[in-house]
Amino acid sequence: MGISTQVIGLIAGLGILVFVHELGHYMFARFFGTRVEKFYLFFNPGLSLVRMKKIEGRLRFSFLSSKAPEEWAEHPDATEFGIGWLPFGGYCSIAGMVDETKSEKDLDSEQQPWEFRSKPTWQRFFIISGGVIMNFITAIVLYIAILFSWGKEYIPLENAKYGLVFSNAAQYAGFQNGDKIISVDGGLPETIRDFQKKLLLDNPKEVIVERDNRFDTLFLKEDNWKKLLVREEFCSLNFPFVIDEISAGFPAEQAGLQQGDSLVGLDSMHIYLFSDFQEELRYAKNKEVTLHFYRGDTLMAVSLVVNEDGKIGASVNPYKYLQSVTESYTFFESIPMGVKEGINQLSFYVKQFKRVFTKEGASQLGGFITIGSIFPKTWNWEHFWAMTAFLSVILAFMNILPIPALDGGYILFILIEMITRRKPSDKFIGYANTVGFILLIMLLVYANGMDVLRLFR
């Protein structure tokens, strides 16, 4: 159920964002009197699940068709709406525009007033920018709704009384598991997320930690951070291993462990922190171990076989053991906070994006499997909308990049036209789009190929 839920979340999230993106192009095109030939959610190579067109005041439908009915061609002023069978992407085919759906050879030699190419530059600018604008507005609206509905719960970094657990890259930089953060360049970030952002993006020079009841100062060198991988979680909170949920069919359930059991040992080792158990269980794959735990005031023990992934199927809720803070917002309070969250997420992604051009960053690129993995394995509406909002920010930023075949490429050509007073030829734009499209396909293949390699690793 976990993977299928993530797949549903991925398709639903991307479907919403693609629809909103193409809707932005459509609305601006229609506002400026430009015909939209087709509006499709998902791609339809060879087959459309459904087609719809309003003809003479009536909606006409066509299901599971390879092409539209011939009589529909007699009404070119009406938009054909449809849903394709390939659930990754979509398109809005605008009359008189060279894009992924048509080349300059498909355009009539004589321009028509309803065509994209006949519109002034400022109108074409907004038609192309409409998708990015709508995606960013959608992200802000979702953040407003999330804050209004659920508020914001977080654990202040100063409340991490068991310290933090650090990745291998972070330990290379000098951190140790159990370190409590006292200050970063003279100040204490509010949350662990703020701490990670500052370390990964701002390259601080000095971090003071509490370690073994004393204060140590870590002087961070620039070359340390080249080891930090974009996708690797830099650090996480440390907390006791008190079972919150048991996964069906896993060793913990089969051994009779229950919610509320507090683990305090594994074989002959006396450990109680969740991170310590995680590390030891990774070494015990497919092996039988004895777990010692308290159930109420009674010390008990049980033997089980750790699965091949080093898991026993028991999860923990750190919010029950570390003092959290919950901020609630009225509707009007959530509006500025939602706008702020959208801007912060965009700023964070822009800063992080530069790492894609490093060797370490390129090696961590991911495709649909990586994107799908950020959705929860058990359905959670707050998490789903939060991930959809973040993907909306990413989609807006990626589409504004000045790469031919992306919205940013068209915007670049329009800006050049505004400055030089000369419009690039449709033939040149067609060639540029072909090159850009090939580059995007190569990037897509590379990113998804890295996902496949990680599965085998």
PLY file of the C-alpha trace (Angstrom):
ply
format ascii 1.0
element vertex 457
property float x
property float y
property float z
element edge 456
property int vertex1
property int vertex2
end_header
0.00 0.00 0.00
2.89 2.37 0.76
4.37 2.50 -2.75
0.96 2.61 -4.43
-0.01 5.54 -2.20
3.15 7.37 -3.22
2.40 6.71 -6.92
-1.13 8.08 -6.46
0.28 11.11 -4.65
2.84 11.71 -7.40
0.33 11.48 -10.26
-2.30 13.54 -8.40
0.21 16.23 -7.40
1.76 16.51 -10.86
-1.68 16.39 -12.48
-2.86 19.37 -10.44
0.30 21.36 -11.15
0.33 20.60 -14.88
-3.33 21.58 -15.16
-2.73 24.84 -13.30
0.38 25.60 -15.37
-1.37 25.09 -18.72
-4.41 26.96 -17.41
-2.17 30.00 -16.91
-1.17 29.94 -20.60
-4.79 29.36 -21.63
-6.28 32.22 -19.59
-3.80 34.83 -20.77
-4.12 33.64 -24.39
-7.91 33.90 -24.32
-7.77 37.24 -22.48
-5.71 38.69 -25.34
-7.94 37.19 -28.02
-5.61 34.36 -29.04
-6.99 31.02 -30.16
-6.03 27.94 -28.18
-6.24 24.89 -30.43
-5.76 22.20 -27.78
-5.61 22.01 -23.99
-4.42 18.64 -22.68
-3.80 17.21 -19.24
-1.16 14.50 -19.73
0.35 13.62 -23.08
-1.61 11.74 -25.75
0.80 10.13 -28.25
-1.41 7.99 -30.48
-4.39 7.96 -28.12
-6.57 10.28 -26.06
-8.60 8.91 -23.18
-11.18 11.62 -23.74
-11.60 14.61 -26.06
-14.12 17.42 -25.63
-15.07 20.40 -27.78
-17.93 22.90 -27.58
-19.60 23.13 -30.98
-22.65 25.32 -31.61
-23.32 25.60 -27.89
-23.12 21.86 -27.19
-20.30 19.81 -25.70
-19.15 16.99 -27.97
-17.10 14.09 -26.61
-14.84 11.44 -28.10
-13.46 8.59 -25.98
-10.37 6.41 -26.53
-9.70 7.97 -29.93
-6.51 8.31 -31.96
-7.73 11.53 -33.60
-10.57 14.01 -33.30
-13.76 13.55 -35.35
-13.42 15.18 -38.79
-16.36 17.55 -38.26
-14.53 19.17 -35.34
-12.05 20.68 -37.80
-14.86 22.88 -39.11
-14.77 24.81 -35.81
-11.14 25.93 -35.36
-12.15 28.79 -33.06
-13.19 26.34 -30.31
-10.59 24.70 -28.08
-10.28 20.93 -27.97
-9.88 19.84 -24.35
-8.60 16.38 -23.52
-6.89 13.93 -21.20
-3.98 11.85 -22.48
-2.86 8.44 -21.35
0.74 9.32 -20.38
0.39 10.90 -16.90
3.51 13.08 -16.85
3.01 16.52 -18.35
0.52 18.25 -20.59
0.34 21.01 -23.17
-1.57 24.03 -24.38
-1.32 24.40 -28.17
-1.71 28.08 -29.06
-2.52 29.15 -32.62
0.40 30.72 -34.49
3.06 29.63 -32.01
6.04 27.38 -32.71
6.24 24.96 -29.80
6.54 21.26 -28.98
3.28 20.55 -30.86
4.15 22.18 -34.21
7.01 23.68 -36.27
7.18 26.72 -38.55
6.11 24.50 -41.46
2.75 23.99 -39.78
2.00 27.72 -39.78
0.29 29.51 -42.63
2.41 32.04 -44.49
-0.07 34.80 -43.71
-0.50 35.86 -40.09
-4.00 36.06 -38.63
-5.14 38.49 -35.91
-6.06 35.63 -33.57
-2.59 34.08 -33.72
0.12 34.29 -31.08
2.73 35.58 -33.55
0.53 38.59 -34.46
0.25 39.83 -30.88
2.48 42.61 -29.49
5.50 41.52 -27.46
4.06 42.50 -24.08
0.99 40.32 -24.66
3.11 37.37 -25.81
5.27 37.85 -22.71
2.27 37.38 -20.41
0.86 34.46 -22.43
4.17 32.60 -22.04
4.67 33.66 -18.40
1.14 32.63 -17.45
2.12 29.08 -16.53
4.92 30.16 -14.18
2.75 32.87 -12.63
-0.07 30.40 -11.94
2.29 27.82 -10.45
3.76 30.30 -7.99
0.32 31.68 -7.08
-0.88 28.09 -6.54
2.04 27.41 -4.19
1.21 30.50 -2.13
-2.51 29.62 -1.99
-1.65 26.10 -0.82
0.72 27.40 1.87
-1.99 29.80 3.08
-4.51 26.94 3.23
-2.05 24.64 5.04
-1.20 27.25 7.69
-4.87 28.15 8.20
-6.00 24.49 8.41
-3.18 22.85 10.34
-1.00 25.65 11.64
2.72 25.08 11.97
4.22 22.60 14.44
7.96 22.39 14.91
10.58 21.45 17.47
12.89 24.37 18.35
16.53 23.43 17.92
17.19 24.40 21.53
14.73 21.67 22.60
16.74 18.88 20.93
17.84 17.60 24.34
19.21 14.31 22.95
21.31 16.11 20.33
21.34 15.45 16.61
22.24 12.54 14.34
24.55 13.44 11.46
25.14 11.98 8.01
28.53 10.63 6.95
29.22 13.84 5.05
28.42 15.92 8.14
30.68 13.75 10.29
33.44 14.29 7.72
32.97 18.01 8.34
33.56 17.46 12.09
30.14 16.82 13.64
29.46 13.83 15.88
26.22 12.06 16.69
24.73 13.47 19.87
26.09 17.00 19.34
23.79 19.75 20.61
23.96 22.95 18.57
24.74 26.04 20.62
25.39 28.60 17.87
26.20 28.99 14.17
28.36 32.04 13.41
27.13 33.60 16.64
23.42 32.81 16.37
21.16 29.82 17.01
18.85 28.82 14.10
15.26 28.36 15.24
14.67 24.88 13.82
16.70 21.95 12.51
15.49 22.89 9.03
16.90 26.42 9.44
20.14 24.89 10.73
20.47 22.65 7.67
19.69 25.51 5.29
22.35 27.70 6.88
24.99 24.97 6.74
24.25 23.81 3.21
23.66 27.18 1.58
25.46 29.90 3.55
28.81 28.17 4.23
29.19 29.31 7.87
32.68 29.38 9.36
32.11 28.47 13.01
29.71 26.17 14.85
29.72 25.74 18.63
28.37 22.40 19.89
27.85 20.81 23.28
29.60 17.43 23.29
30.15 15.18 26.30
29.11 17.99 28.67
31.61 20.47 27.25
31.56 23.10 24.51
33.58 22.49 21.33
34.06 24.85 18.39
34.06 23.46 14.86
35.86 25.55 12.26
34.32 24.62 8.92
36.51 24.77 5.85
35.16 25.33 2.36
36.38 21.97 1.05
34.36 20.15 3.71
31.11 21.23 2.07
32.04 19.73 -1.29
31.30 16.43 0.38
27.74 17.45 1.21
25.31 15.81 -1.18
22.17 17.64 -2.28
19.78 14.79 -1.48
21.46 13.47 1.64
19.76 14.50 4.84
22.45 16.44 6.67
21.16 15.72 10.14
18.09 14.66 12.07
16.76 14.83 15.61
17.78 12.25 18.18
15.14 10.71 20.46
14.32 7.54 22.46
13.05 4.44 20.64
9.51 4.32 22.02
7.28 2.58 19.50
4.50 4.74 18.09
3.29 2.53 15.21
3.80 -1.08 14.12
3.77 -1.92 10.40
1.66 -4.94 9.44
3.62 -8.00 8.36
6.97 -6.77 9.67
9.15 -8.53 12.29
8.03 -6.21 15.11
4.38 -7.25 14.66
5.27 -10.92 14.32
7.33 -10.77 17.54
4.45 -9.22 19.50
5.90 -5.74 20.08
3.28 -3.11 20.88
2.73 0.63 20.72
4.35 2.26 23.75
7.11 -0.33 24.18
10.36 1.46 25.06
13.43 -0.27 23.59
16.52 -0.14 25.79
18.86 -2.82 24.42
19.85 -4.99 21.48
21.56 -8.30 22.29
24.26 -7.36 24.82
24.26 -3.64 24.02
22.52 -1.15 26.29
21.13 1.48 23.90
17.89 3.45 23.90
18.18 6.11 21.16
16.40 5.51 17.87
19.47 6.40 15.79
21.62 3.83 17.62
19.05 1.12 16.94
18.89 2.15 13.27
22.65 1.79 12.91
22.86 -1.58 14.67
19.85 -3.01 12.80
21.52 -2.13 9.48
24.39 -4.42 10.49
21.94 -7.18 11.49
20.12 -7.69 8.16
18.56 -11.16 7.91
19.91 -12.02 11.38
18.16 -12.93 14.61
18.54 -10.40 17.41
17.20 -10.02 20.92
15.48 -6.76 21.79
15.16 -5.61 25.40
12.33 -3.21 26.18
10.11 -1.83 28.91
6.38 -2.39 28.72
5.10 -0.18 31.48
7.43 -0.90 34.43
8.28 -4.43 33.31
11.57 -5.19 31.55
11.00 -7.74 28.79
12.90 -9.33 25.89
11.93 -10.79 22.53
13.83 -12.36 19.64
13.12 -11.58 15.98
14.80 -11.71 12.56
15.65 -8.29 11.05
14.47 -8.05 7.44
16.76 -7.65 4.44
16.46 -3.85 4.60
17.65 -3.68 8.21
14.14 -2.86 9.44
11.80 -4.30 12.04
8.72 -2.25 11.11
8.42 0.04 14.14
8.25 3.84 13.91
8.64 6.65 16.43
6.99 10.06 16.80
9.65 12.51 18.06
7.02 15.14 18.85
5.98 13.03 21.85
9.42 13.20 23.47
10.81 16.58 22.41
8.91 19.73 23.35
7.32 21.11 20.19
5.76 24.48 19.45
2.50 24.83 17.51
1.60 28.14 15.90
-2.01 28.63 14.82
-3.16 31.28 12.36
-6.45 32.98 11.59
-7.39 33.24 7.92
-6.03 36.79 7.62
-2.87 35.92 9.57
-2.21 32.95 7.30
-2.13 35.12 4.14
1.14 37.02 4.79
2.68 33.90 6.36
1.73 31.83 3.29
3.28 34.43 0.99
6.41 34.44 3.14
6.61 30.63 3.06
6.30 30.59 -0.73
9.09 33.17 -1.10
11.29 31.32 1.41
10.84 28.01 -0.43
11.68 29.67 -3.76
14.77 31.31 -2.27
15.87 28.00 -0.74
15.49 26.13 -4.03
17.28 28.83 -6.05
20.24 28.74 -3.66
20.31 24.95 -3.68
20.03 24.74 -7.47
23.60 25.95 -7.99
24.81 22.64 -6.50
23.35 20.79 -9.48
26.35 22.04 -11.46
28.84 20.40 -9.10
30.05 16.82 -9.44
28.42 15.82 -6.17
25.15 17.57 -7.02
24.91 16.02 -10.50
25.39 12.56 -9.03
22.34 13.10 -6.80
19.86 14.14 -9.47
16.68 12.10 -9.43
13.63 11.51 -11.59
10.08 10.39 -10.97
11.08 7.81 -8.34
12.87 10.49 -6.32
9.92 12.88 -6.65
7.47 10.14 -5.71
9.49 9.24 -2.62
8.77 12.63 -1.02
5.07 11.78 -0.81
3.91 9.89 2.32
3.49 6.10 2.21
0.30 6.45 4.21
-2.08 9.11 2.97
-1.77 12.41 4.81
-3.55 15.44 3.39
-1.31 17.99 5.08
1.83 16.29 3.78
0.32 15.85 0.30
-0.58 19.52 -0.06
2.78 20.61 1.38
4.66 18.47 -1.15
2.40 19.69 -3.98
3.07 23.29 -2.97
6.83 22.70 -2.93
6.70 20.98 -6.34
4.72 23.95 -7.63
7.56 26.25 -6.57
10.08 23.96 -8.28
7.99 23.79 -11.47
7.70 27.58 -11.59
11.46 28.03 -11.16
12.48 25.29 -13.59
10.17 26.62 -16.30
11.56 30.13 -16.03
15.10 28.96 -16.83
16.24 30.40 -20.20
16.36 27.04 -21.96
14.72 26.63 -25.39
11.56 24.47 -25.27
10.88 25.74 -21.72
8.82 28.86 -21.00
12.02 30.65 -20.04
13.43 30.07 -23.53
10.42 31.73 -25.16
10.60 34.58 -22.65
14.27 35.05 -23.52
13.43 35.35 -27.24
10.68 37.86 -26.45
13.02 39.95 -24.29
15.61 39.94 -27.09
12.90 41.13 -29.48
11.91 43.91 -27.07
15.50 45.11 -26.84
16.61 44.72 -30.47
13.22 45.47 -32.07
13.82 42.40 -34.23
11.91 39.18 -33.85
13.86 35.89 -34.14
12.58 33.90 -37.11
10.14 31.04 -36.56
12.71 28.76 -38.22
15.40 29.75 -35.71
12.98 29.30 -32.78
12.06 25.88 -34.16
15.71 24.78 -34.32
16.40 26.19 -30.85
13.39 24.36 -29.44
14.57 21.11 -31.02
17.99 21.46 -29.40
16.43 22.39 -26.06
14.00 19.50 -26.26
16.83 17.04 -26.92
18.77 18.42 -23.94
15.69 18.07 -21.72
15.14 14.48 -22.84
18.79 13.70 -22.11
18.44 15.24 -18.64
15.23 13.28 -18.06
16.87 10.02 -19.09
19.91 10.74 -16.91
17.86 11.65 -13.82
15.57 8.63 -14.09
18.56 6.42 -14.91
20.18 7.51 -11.65
16.97 6.48 -9.86
17.17 3.02 -11.39
20.84 2.64 -10.45
20.07 3.58 -6.85
17.40 0.88 -6.72
19.96 -1.77 -7.63
22.49 -0.35 -5.18
0 1
1 2
2 3
3 4
4 5
5 6
6 7
7 8
8 9
9 10
10 11
11 12
12 13
13 14
14 15
15 16
16 17
17 18
18 19
19 20
20 21
21 22
22 23
23 24
24 25
25 26
26 27
27 28
28 29
29 30
30 31
31 32
32 33
33 34
34 35
35 36
36 37
37 38
38 39
39 40
40 41
41 42
42 43
43 44
44 45
45 46
46 47
47 48
48 49
49 50
50 51
51 52
52 53
53 54
54 55
55 56
56 57
57 58
58 59
59 60
60 61
61 62
62 63
63 64
64 65
65 66
66 67
67 68
68 69
69 70
70 71
71 72
72 73
73 74
74 75
75 76
76 77
77 78
78 79
79 80
80 81
81 82
82 83
83 84
84 85
85 86
86 87
87 88
88 89
89 90
90 91
91 92
92 93
93 94
94 95
95 96
96 97
97 98
98 99
99 100
100 101
101 102
102 103
103 104
104 105
105 106
106 107
107 108
108 109
109 110
110 111
111 112
112 113
113 114
114 115
115 116
116 117
117 118
118 119
119 120
120 121
121 122
122 123
123 124
124 125
125 126
126 127
127 128
128 129
129 130
130 131
131 132
132 133
133 134
134 135
135 136
136 137
137 138
138 139
139 140
140 141
141 142
142 143
143 144
144 145
145 146
146 147
147 148
148 149
149 150
150 151
151 152
152 153
153 154
154 155
155 156
156 157
157 158
158 159
159 160
160 161
161 162
162 163
163 164
164 165
165 166
166 167
167 168
168 169
169 170
170 171
171 172
172 173
173 174
174 175
175 176
176 177
177 178
178 179
179 180
180 181
181 182
182 183
183 184
184 185
185 186
186 187
187 188
188 189
189 190
190 191
191 192
192 193
193 194
194 195
195 196
196 197
197 198
198 199
199 200
200 201
201 202
202 203
203 204
204 205
205 206
206 207
207 208
208 209
209 210
210 211
211 212
212 213
213 214
214 215
215 216
216 217
217 218
218 219
219 220
220 221
221 222
222 223
223 224
224 225
225 226
226 227
227 228
228 229
229 230
230 231
231 232
232 233
233 234
234 235
235 236
236 237
237 238
238 239
239 240
240 241
241 242
242 243
243 244
244 245
245 246
246 247
247 248
248 249
249 250
250 251
251 252
252 253
253 254
254 255
255 256
256 257
257 258
258 259
259 260
260 261
261 262
262 263
263 264
264 265
265 266
266 267
267 268
268 269
269 270
270 271
271 272
272 273
273 274
274 275
275 276
276 277
277 278
278 279
279 280
280 281
281 282
282 283
283 284
284 285
285 286
286 287
287 288
288 289
289 290
290 291
291 292
292 293
293 294
294 295
295 296
296 297
297 298
298 299
299 300
300 301
301 302
302 303
303 304
304 305
305 306
306 307
307 308
308 309
309 310
310 311
311 312
312 313
313 314
314 315
315 316
316 317
317 318
318 319
319 320
320 321
321 322
322 323
323 324
324 325
325 326
326 327
327 328
328 329
329 330
330 331
331 332
332 333
333 334
334 335
335 336
336 337
337 338
338 339
339 340
340 341
341 342
342 343
343 344
344 345
345 346
346 347
347 348
348 349
349 350
350 351
351 352
352 353
353 354
354 355
355 356
356 357
357 358
358 359
359 360
360 361
361 362
362 363
363 364
364 365
365 366
366 367
367 368
368 369
369 370
370 371
371 372
372 373
373 374
374 375
375 376
376 377
377 378
378 379
379 380
380 381
381 382
382 383
383 384
384 385
385 386
386 387
387 388
388 389
389 390
390 391
391 392
392 393
393 394
394 395
395 396
396 397
397 398
398 399
399 400
400 401
401 402
402 403
403 404
404 405
405 406
406 407
407 408
408 409
409 410
410 411
411 412
412 413
413 414
414 415
415 416
416 417
417 418
418 419
419 420
420 421
421 422
422 423
423 424
424 425
425 426
426 427
427 428
428 429
429 430
430 431
431 432
432 433
433 434
434 435
435 436
436 437
437 438
438 439
439 440
440 441
441 442
442 443
443 444
444 445
445 446
446 447
447 448
448 449
449 450
450 451
451 452
452 453
453 454
454 455
455 456
